[in-house]
Amino acid sequence: MSPSSTHLVWPVDRHQIDVTWDPDVAHVGREHRPAPYHTIHLPYEPLTTPRIAEDSDGVRYPVSEDLQPRLAVAWEPSDGYRCWTVRLREGVRSQFGNELTAEDVVWAWQRVYALRGVGLWRSRRMAGVQSADDVEALDRFTVRFRLIGPNPEFPQYLIFATNNVVDSTEARRHADPNDPWATEWLAHHVAGFGAFALERQSADVLEFRARDDYWAGKPGIERVTQVPAATRDEGMRLVERGEANFLLGLYPEELARFAGRPDYRIIRVRANHSTLEFNWLEPPFDDQRVRQAICYALPYQRILEQVYHGYGRLSKSPIPSVSKYSTDEFWHYATDLAEAKRLLGESGYPAGFETQLYIQPSCESLRFGEIVREALKPLGIVVEVRLQTSLPFGTKVPMWFKEECGHALYEPMYDLGHDYDPPLGMWGGKNIRDKRWTDRLRAIRQAEAAEQPEMYRQIQREILEFAPCAHIAEVETGWVIREPVDAWALGPLFLGAQTTVWSAHRQILGWW
């Protein structure tokens, strides 16, 4: 296969080739991983997507509250944002020729509640849809959602791949009493309304062809071929040799590898964020003054320059700056070693202590670990840096570097829930769920819409003061395109790339 302006050849981690096609079915013990979102959204189409904007530096970011019509064309609230009515696009057909209807959307949401995967946490806990009975088809192209409380941001929850809009007419043909939600068939087959049809899948390739009958017109890209790369460097060398032409999710030093070279175009993306997490349930990090002291001791500017090479900006809130209601007014942890020593001196550990910091096996994390180790020495805190490669599920560690926390949606409730009230199993069980934050988030979900902005403001203040983590950076990633590539691939209709703006991860090529 040879890339061309209308044929994307896209290296990905080898584990992203031999995948299943049901992103909410991993809990039933499938042998293979679900396809990642940048792959799911080639054959599947969401109801809405966020507008993608560019900042003054030309870096792309999602404007999540400015939603764009996809399979849905309109959404209207009623009953004080406790009810949302969604109107579907008419005349949309799946690759099997069946027309999109409200029954497809209802079936997709009913399936989420029946399978009880991560989609249930998103739909019930975060979005506020209490049960599948609260999703109703009003007519052939209209769906109504009833919520447990006011949620002005609810339409953003129509983005998720876990609520994939499946061609239920086709899927039901492959269901039976033992498998009423066609999990076996949908794990191995695609039944979506997206721009591409899956043409071939093996251990060595995923190949998609453009659909002539796509609702927005035939795509400008005729084929997308994903090929496995054993290492990140191998994926980049495939592009340099002209055997591939599309790379996403690169680290700063990888973007620098292609900078200034005339055959390559670099597109920078920001949305992700990183944190230094503390196990605040156990000594010494159960002492708030210890956590705050570390937050003051960190050399943030040095981290931005040496860990991220300038491809990032300081993170100043548990709600990222691209999300609604984010504020940095309560962030006060600018590097101040004197304040760090004062706080530690007033804590139960005035002479310091020994501890461990667990990191991912990436160059970025290694750089971060070394900087933290040096920065905490003046406090008498001796840090041993360890790689977190094979920790048993649920292991709590003293400190760990969450080098990226792509949220799959940038919306204030989801931002906070993802990090402070996560579903069981997220981050291998290292995340700490606590009634302190669970109750606060549930109170927001049930509050009147007019009260919610101030509640979001105050919870940002409380989290920063409590310091369950140190907020490090809003991290950039980027794309590298070997020219020429049709402009359609870089525009809003190509969800294979656009998805990575609001669900930004750097492991599309795997870890180092």
N, C-alpha and C positions, 0 to 999 in steps of 0.2 A: 504494500500500500504506500502511496506517495501523497503527502499533503499538497493542497492547492489553496487558492483563495476561497474556494467554496467547500473544501474538505478539511475539517479540523482533525488532526491527529494529536491526541492529548495523552501524554504519559501520566499515569496515576500509580499509587501503591498497588502492589499485586493483590492485596486483600480486597481491593475495591473492584476487582474484575469478577471473581467467582462469588457473586452476591445473590441474596434473595430480594424480591421486589416489594416486600411488605414492610414498611418502616416501623410498624407498630406491633410486630409479631415476635420480636426477639425473645420475649419472656416465655414463650412456649418451648424454648430449647432447640431452636433451629441450629443446624450444624454450621451454617454460613452466616456472615454478617448481613444485615439489611443494607441495601444500596444507600450511599450517602446522599444528602439532599441535592448536591450539584449534579448528581446522576439521576435521581428520582425525577427531578423537574425537567428532564429532557422529554420523557414520554407522558408525564403527568403535569396537569395544570392546576394551580390553586385558584381560589375564588378572587383573591386580591393580592397585590404586591405593593411594597412601599415605593414611593418615588425615589430615584437615585439622584443626588445632587453632587456638586463639586465645590470644595472650599476654595479659598484664595490661592492655595498652593496646587490646585488641580487634583486634590485627593478626593476620591469618591466616598460617599457615606449615605446611609439610608435616612430618609425623612419618613419615619414609620407612620406618623399620624396623617400624612398626605398619601392616601391609598389610591392605587390605580386600578381601574376595572380590568378584570381578566375574565374568568367564567361568570363572575357576578358583574352587573352593570350599575347597580344602585343598592343602597342600604340606608334604611331610615329608622331612627329610634322612636319609641313611644313609652308611655308610662314612666317618665323620669329615667330613661335609659335602662329600664328593666326588661324591655322587649325590643328586639331588632327584627325588622322585616327586610329580607334580601331578595332582590330581583335578579334572576339569571339571564344570561345572554341566550337568545333564541337562535336556533339553527346550527348549534355546535354539535359536531358528531365525533364519536370515538373512532379509533382505527378499525373497529368492527362495524362501523356504519350506524350505530345506535345514537339517537339524539339525546343530548343532555337534558335532564328534567329535574324537577325538585325531588323526585323519588331517589335519584342518585345521591344527592346531598344528604337526605335523611338517612339513607342506608349506610352511607359512609360514617356518619356520626353515631348511628346505632351500633355499628361494628366496633367503633372505638370503645364504647361503654361495655360491650360484651367481651372484648378481648382483654380489657383491663391492663393495658400497657401504659407507656409514658404519655400517650395521647389522652388517657383518662385524667391524669394529673393536670395536664394543660387545660383540658376542656372544663373540668369540674372545679378544681382548686383555683386555677388562675383566671379562667375566663368567666366562671360563675354559672355555667350550665349544669344544673344539679343532676339531671338524669336524661336518658335518651328520649323520654316522653316529652321533654321540653323543646324538642326539635320537630317541627310539624310542616308538612307540605300544605300550603293554602290553596294552590292551584298548580297547573303544570309547570310553571316557571317561577313560583314564589315560595320561599321558605321563611318560617317564623321561628325565632329563638327566644325562649323565655328564660330569664336569668334570676338567680337567687337574690341579687341586689343590683343597684345601678352600676353600669359599666360603660362609660362614654367611650372607652377604647376597644370595645368588643370586636369591631370589624377587623382589627389587626389579627385576631385569632382565627381568621379565615385563611391565613397564609400557610399554616403548618402542613407539612407532608404527612404527619401522623393522622390527619383528617383528610387524606387523599380522596379526591372526588373520583371514584371508580365507576366505570361503566357497569352498573349493577345488573343491567339486563343480561350482559354476557357473563358476569361473575356468578350469577344465580344458576346459570346452566351447569356450573361445575361444583355446586354445593350439594350436600346430601345431609341426612339427619345427623350423621356423625361429625360433619364439618359444615354447619349451616352458614358460615361466613367465608367459605371457599378459601380458607387459609392455605391449604396445600396448593391449589391451582394458582392463586395470586402470588405465592412465593416464587413461582417459576415462570409466570406469564405476566405480561403487561396489558392492562385494560384501561388506558387513560385517554384524556382529551387533549394531550399536549402536542407540541410542534413536531415531535419525532416518533417514529415507530421503531421498536427494537427489532433489528433484522437478524443479528447473530450474537450468540453468547457462548463462549468456551472458556477454558482456563487461561487462554492467551489473548482474548479480545472481547470487547463489547462494541458492537457496531450498530449505529442508528442511521436511518434514512429519513429525510424530510418528508412530511406529509403534504401532498398537493392540496388536501382539503382542510388544512389547518384554518381555524376560524379567522385568524388575522392575515391570511394569505400565505402562499408558499414561502417558507423561510429562505433567506439569502444564503444560508449554508445548506448544501445538499446532503452532506454526510458528516457524522461525528464518530470518530473511532477512538476508543480508549484502549491504550496498550499498557501492559504492566512494566514497571521499572523496579528493579530489585533494590535500588538505592536512589536517594535524591540526586546524587551526582549523575547517575546513569540517565535519569529523566532529562536533566539539563543537557547532557551530551547528545541525546537523541535530537534535541532542538538544534544544537550547534552543528550537527552533521546534516541537518536538513531532512531528517527522517520524521520529525514531528514539528509542529508549529504553534503549540498552545500550551502554556504553563500557568497554573494558578496556585495561590497560596504559598508564595515564596517568602523566605526570611530576608532581613536587610542585606546581609552579605551576598545572598544569591541575586538580589536585584542589582547590586553593585557589579556583579559579574557581567551583566548585560548593558550596563549604563554606557551611553556614548557610542554604542556600536550601531552603525547606520541601518543594518538589516532588522533591528529589533525595536519594538515599541514597548515601553513600560507604562503600566497603569497602576497607580497607587490607590490603596483601599484602606479605610479605617472604620472600625466598629468594635473590634475586639478589645479586651482589657485584661490586665494581669494583676495579681495580688499575691502578697506574702501572707499565708494563712497561719494562724496560731491555734493550737489546741487549748482553748481557754477553759476547758473542763478540768484540766490537771495542772499541778505545779510545774514550772514556775509561772506559766502563762494564765493561770487563774487569777493572778494579780493584775488588775487593770493598769496599774502604774508601770509594770514591766512592759506590757504591750504598747502603751503610749510612748515609753522611753525609746523603744526600738523604732517606732514611727518617726520620732524626732531625730534619731541617729542616722537614718538612711540618707546617703548622698544622692538625692533624686536627679540632680543635673548630670552627675557623673554616670548614673545608670542610663539616662536617656542617650548620652553621647557614646558610651562604651558598650552597653548591652544592645541598644537598638540603632546605633550609628545615626541617630537623628530621625529615624523612621518611627516616630511616636511622639506623644505628648503626655504631660503629667496627668494622672488620674486623680481627681479631687472629690469624688463622690461615689457612693455605691450604686447610684443611677448614672450610667454613662452619659456623656454630654450630648450624644446623638438622640437621647430619649427625651420625651416630654417630661416636664417638671424637674429635670435635673438642675441642681444648683451647686455652686462651689462656695457659697457664702460661709459654710461651716468648716471648711478645710483649713486647718491651722498647723499642719505638720511640716512646714518648710524646715529644711535641715538646720538643727540647732543643738549642737552637742552639749552645750551647757545645760539646756533644759532637759535633755535626755539624762544627763548625770544627776540632775536634781531629782527627777522623778524616780530613777532607780534607787537613789539614796534614801528616798522616803518609802520605798517598797520593802517587802520582806527579804530582798536579795541585794542589799547595798554593795556587797563585794563582787557581785556578778555570779555567774554559774556556768556550767557546761551544758550544751544542748546539741541537737542535731537538726539539720536542714535537709529535707529531701527534695530532689530536683529531677526533672526529666533528662533523658540522655540527649540533649541538644547543645550545640555550641552556645546558644543564647542563654540557656539555663546555667551552663558551666560558668560563663562570664558573670552572671548575676550572683551565683553562689560565692565566687571568690570576692566580689565586691562586698557582699554582706558579711562574710567572714572577717574581712579587714575592718569594716566600718564598726563592728560591735566590739572589737578588741579593746578600744579605749574605755569601754564600760565594764571591762572585766568579764564579758560574755564570750566564752570560747565555743565556737561553732564548728562542728564536724559536718562536712557536706557529704551526703550520701545520694546515690542514684536510686530512685524508686522504681525498680524494674520488676520485682516479683513479690510485692507485698500481699499477704492474704487479704481477702475481701473484708472490709470493715476496719482494717488497721488504722488506728489514730496515731499520728506522729506529732512530735513537738511543733515543728514548723515544716511547711511545704510550699514550694513556689508553684502557684497555678499560673503557668507561663502564658496561657491563653484561655479565655472563658467565653468563646463565641456563643451567643445566646439563642440563635435561630429566630429571634424576634427582639427588637429593641423597643420595649414598652414598659412603663415604670413598674407595674405589678409583676410582670414576668422577670424583669431585671432583678428585683428583690427576691422573688420566690425562687428563682434559679440558684441564687447564691446563699440565701438565708432560710429557705424552707423547701429544699429540693426533694424530689422523689427518692425513695429508697434505692440505693445503689449508685447514684450519681457520684462520679469521682471516686469510685471504688469504696464508697462508704466513709471516706475521710472527711467529707463535709459534715458539719455539726448542725443538726436540726434542734431547735429549742423552742419551748413554749413562749419565751420572750418575744420572738419575732413572728412565730406562727399566729399568735393571738392578734398582734398588731396588723398583720396583713389581712387577716379575716375581718378585722374591724373596718379596714379601708374598703374591702369588697362589699360590705353591707351598708356603708355610709352613703348619704345622699351625695349626688354628683358635685354639688357646690362645696361640700366639705372636703372632698378628696384631695385637691391641690395642696391645702395646708397640712393635711395628714401626711402626704408624701414629703413635704418640706421638713416636717418635724422628725420623721423616721430617718431621714438622711442625717440630721443633726445627732440623733441618738446613736446611730450605728457608728458614725465617725468618733463620737466621744467614747463609746464602749470599746472601740478598736478591736473587733474580732479578727481583723487582718490589717495589713498596711496596704493601701492602694498605691500601686506602682505606676502603671502607664496605660494609656489608651494606645494600643499597639497597631501599627500599620502592617499590612501585608501587600501583596501586589501580584499583578499578572505580567507575563512576558509573552509577546506575540511575535513570531517570526513573520515578517511581511513578505508578500502581500496577503492579507486576510480580509474578506468582505466585511464592510462596516457593520453589517447586520449582527455579527458575532459580538460586537462591542456595545450594542444598543439595548434598549429596555426589553425587547421581545425575547432575547436569548437568555432564558433562565439558567442554563448551565453555568454561565458566568455571573449573571446578576445575583443569583442566590448567594454567592460568596461575599457579597457586600453586606448583607444583613445576617449571614451565618458564616462569619469569616474564620476559617481555620487554616493552619499551616501544615496540616498532616495529609493533604491530598496526595503528596508524594511520600507519605510515611514519615516516621521519626528518623533522626540521623542514625 
